[in-house]
Amino acid sequence: MDHSFLSGSDFVGITFWVVSIAMWASTIFFFYEGMRVSAKWRTSMVVAGLITFIAAVHYMYMREFWVTMGESPVVYRYIDWVLTVPLQMVEFYLILIAAGAAVSGGSFWRLLVGTLVMVIGGYLGESGMISILLGFIIGMIGWAVIIWEIFRGEASQAASQNASVSSAFNAMRLIVLIGWAIYPLGYVLGLMMGSVDANTLNWIYNLADFVNKILFGLIIWNLAIKDTA
Ligand SMILES: *C/C=C(C)/C=C/C=C(C)/C=C/C1=C(C)CCCC1(C)C
């Protein structure tokens, strides 16, 4: 019984707690702010709020799981990722559309399929349905498709032609390149090399989610507010 409440010495449990509340608060913020930006930015703001909303719900379960079991909440993380990561990709497409940039549906599909391959590959490897190495390779291919599309592909060209969008687009793709690198690194260190324990892995993932979901949404909010003014 004494394991069902958060203990003051459970540092990782505290990070789960802080991030879950931050996700709820961000959700309210994005939905509320979405009502005061101009109409063309509303979908982007709603999607930013959906991302933190989905994460908030999962974080409630993840922190519960962590506090009672003391183990990595792997299934919940991946269910969260399979929903939120594709939505983050949709955001790249949505901000280009809102800014009136010329971008085709092909770009949308490449981003979406790339994220699904990345997350599903990682899950199959992590859950032992395929080898850990194969799961890693499939995941890396999916991530590479995304990086190509936003740094060199059609989405990147469309963004560079549009002044209002290009700085936000640039900040968002740096999150995908640098902020996202934490997850495959955790996969390598935790699963392939066994050199980090569940404690280290989880607080790092929690910090990464905070940056990659909340900061990501704030960049879109900043763009929408500036463009509305
Ligand atoms: C909010 C959650 C986010 C942004 C999660 C992102 C997850 C990744 C970028 C995961 C990437 C992986 C690889 C690139 C290869 C190995 C397996 C994964 C799934 C850990």
The ligand as a Gaussian input file, in Angstrom:
#p B3LYP/6-31G(d) Opt

LIG

0 1
 C        6.471000      13.290000     -27.587000
 C        7.185000      12.150000     -27.958000
 C        8.171000      12.124000     -28.905000
 C        8.587000      13.348000     -29.626000
 C        8.789000      10.861000     -29.173000
 C        9.720000      10.641000     -30.100000
 C       10.285000       9.348000     -30.293000
 C       11.326000       9.052000     -31.126000
 C       11.987000      10.089000     -31.965000
 C       11.789000       7.672000     -31.190000
 C       12.748000       7.223000     -32.022000
 C       13.307000       5.871000     -32.158000
 C       14.276000       5.700000     -33.155000
 C       14.710000       6.785000     -34.056000
 C       14.944000       4.375000     -33.382000
 C       14.808000       3.432000     -32.241000
 C       13.457000       3.359000     -31.712000
 C       12.861000       4.708000     -31.278000
 C       11.360000       4.489000     -31.384000
 C       13.251000       4.975000     -29.818000

